[in-house]
Amino acid sequence: MKPLALALLLGLMAPAPLVAAPAPEARQEKSLAPVTTRDGAVEGVSRDGVTRFLGLPYAAPPVGRLRWMPPQPPASWAGVRDAVEYRGHAPQSPLRAEKRPELATTLGPGDTTPEGEDCLSLNTWTPGLDNARRPVMVWLHGGAFAYGSGNRAVTAGENLARRGDAVVVSVNHRLNILGYLHLGE
């Protein structure tokens, strides 16, 4: 990727605290009427012209008999699912090296959601709940397939959705042996 394109992308993805904040009255979150999905109704929140839905399951929890299997569709739900907070993230590699102190806050605060196998979720930001055609950017977190999370400020898509008129999706997925062990012939 060319340096200018990378700089522009990083500028659009910058977490909200790194850019000038709107006036406090403009930053208030508003609950939305439920939105119907294939699996059930969800309720997100809107702030500064961007609507977000956090922690939406895209597959059934990969536990028990599903542990070593390809992802299966999530179970449908009745009622309205709250989609205003991040869900858990995948178990992390115990072999992760210590960060150098000067780099400890480079990507913002760490993910404090629970660590566990029920981690297959999407976080979505959109500038509109209309029929407009928008580009969709899917963000897979880094971490060498051993650690990482889509639930961090660095992967939040609020700024890119607002500035780029795009739908931004961050993905939490299985990691390590739980995500990549192949037991087939």
C-alpha positions in Angstrom: 0.0 0.0 0.0 1.3 3.4 -0.9 2.3 5.7 2.1 -0.3 8.3 1.3 -3.1 5.8 1.0 -2.0 4.2 4.3 -1.9 7.6 6.0 -5.4 8.4 4.8 -6.8 5.1 5.9 -5.2 5.4 9.3 -6.6 8.9 9.6 -10.1 7.7 8.8 -9.8 4.8 11.3 -8.4 6.9 14.1 -10.3 6.3 17.4 -12.6 9.2 18.3 -10.3 10.4 21.2 -7.5 11.1 18.7 -9.6 13.6 16.8 -11.4 16.8 17.8 -14.5 15.8 19.7 -17.9 17.3 18.8 -19.6 19.4 21.5 -20.9 17.2 24.4 -24.6 17.7 23.4 -23.8 16.3 20.0 -22.1 13.1 21.4 -25.2 11.8 23.2 -26.2 8.3 22.2 -29.8 7.6 21.1 -31.4 4.2 21.2 -33.0 3.1 18.0 -36.1 1.2 17.1 -35.2 -2.5 16.6 -33.9 -3.5 13.3 -34.9 -6.9 11.9 -32.1 -9.3 10.8 -32.3 -12.9 9.5 -31.8 -14.2 13.0 -34.0 -11.8 15.0 -34.4 -8.2 15.9 -31.5 -6.1 17.3 -31.3 -2.8 18.9 -28.2 -0.5 18.5 -27.4 3.1 19.3 -26.7 6.2 17.2 -24.3 9.0 17.9 -23.1 11.8 15.7 -24.8 10.4 12.6 -23.4 6.9 13.0 -25.4 3.9 14.1 -23.5 0.9 15.7 -24.5 -2.6 16.4 -22.0 -4.4 18.6 -21.5 -8.1 19.5 -23.8 -9.6 16.8 -23.3 -13.3 16.5 -22.5 -14.5 13.0 -22.2 -18.2 14.0 -23.2 -20.6 16.8 -20.8 -20.8 19.7 -18.0 -23.2 18.6 -18.2 -25.3 21.8 -18.9 -28.9 22.6 -19.6 -30.9 19.4 -19.0 -27.7 17.3 -15.5 -27.1 18.7 -13.5 -28.4 15.7 -16.2 -27.9 13.1 -16.7 -25.2 10.5 -19.0 -22.4 11.8 -22.7 -23.1 12.0 -25.4 -20.5 11.7 -26.4 -18.9 15.0 -29.7 -19.8 16.6 -32.5 -17.4 16.0 -33.8 -15.4 18.9 -37.2 -14.1 20.0 -37.6 -10.6 21.2 -35.0 -7.9 20.7 -31.3 -8.5 21.2 -29.3 -5.7 22.8 -26.4 -4.8 20.5 -24.9 -1.8 22.3 -21.9 -3.5 23.9 -19.0 -5.6 22.7 -19.2 -9.3 23.4 -16.3 -11.6 24.3 -13.1 -12.3 22.4 -11.2 -15.4 21.5 -8.8 -17.2 23.8 -5.4 -15.6 23.4 -2.0 -17.3 23.0 -0.2 -17.7 26.3 3.1 -17.2 24.4 2.6 -13.5 23.7 5.7 -11.4 24.2 5.6 -8.4 26.6 5.1 -5.1 24.9 7.8 -2.5 25.2 6.6 0.2 27.6 6.9 2.9 25.0 4.4 1.0 22.8 2.0 -0.1 25.5 -0.7 2.4 24.5 -0.1 2.7 20.7 -3.3 1.0 19.8 -5.3 2.3 22.7 -6.7 0.4 25.6 -6.9 -3.4 25.5 -10.0 -5.4 25.1 -11.6 -6.0 28.6 -14.5 -8.2 27.4 -14.5 -11.8 28.6 -12.1 -14.3 26.9 -13.8 -17.5 25.7 -14.8 -19.7 22.8 -18.1 -18.0 22.3 -16.5 -15.2 20.4 -17.8 -15.3 16.8 -19.3 -11.9 16.6 -19.4 -8.8 14.4 -19.4 -5.1 15.3 -21.0 -2.9 12.7 -21.0 0.9 12.1 -23.1 2.6 9.5 -23.9 6.2 8.6 -27.5 5.3 7.7 -30.2 2.7 8.1 -31.6 3.5 4.6 -31.4 1.8 1.2 -28.4 3.8 0.1 -25.6 1.7 -1.5 -22.4 2.1 0.5 -19.0 0.4 0.4 -18.5 -2.2 3.1 -15.1 -2.5 4.8 -14.5 -5.6 6.8 -11.7 -5.3 9.4 -9.9 -8.4 10.6 -7.7 -7.6 13.6 -4.0 -8.4 13.5 -2.3 -10.7 16.0 -0.6 -13.5 13.9 -3.7 -15.7 14.3 -2.8 -16.1 18.0 -4.1 -13.0 19.7 -6.1 -9.8 19.1 -9.7 -8.6 19.1 -12.1 -6.7 17.0 -13.4 -5.0 20.2 -10.7 -2.3 20.5 -10.7 1.4 19.9 -8.3 1.0 17.0 -10.8 -1.2 15.1 -13.9 0.9 15.9 -15.4 2.0 12.7 -17.3 5.1 13.8 -14.9 7.7 12.2 -14.6 5.8 8.9 -18.3 5.3 8.6 -19.0 9.0 9.2 -16.2 10.4 7.0 -16.2 7.8 4.3 -20.0 7.2 4.1 -19.1 3.5 4.4 -20.4 0.5 6.5 -17.5 -0.8 8.7 -17.5 -4.3 10.2 -14.9 -5.6 12.7 -14.8 -9.4 13.2 -14.0 -11.5 16.2 -12.9 -15.0 15.1 -11.4 -18.2 16.5 -7.6 -18.1 17.1 -4.8 -20.5 17.7 -5.4 -24.2 17.7 -9.2 -23.6 18.3 -9.4 -21.9 14.9 -6.8 -23.6 12.7 -6.4 -27.2 13.8 -7.5 -29.5 10.9 -8.5 -33.0 12.0 -9.6 -34.2 8.6 -7.9 -36.8 6.5 
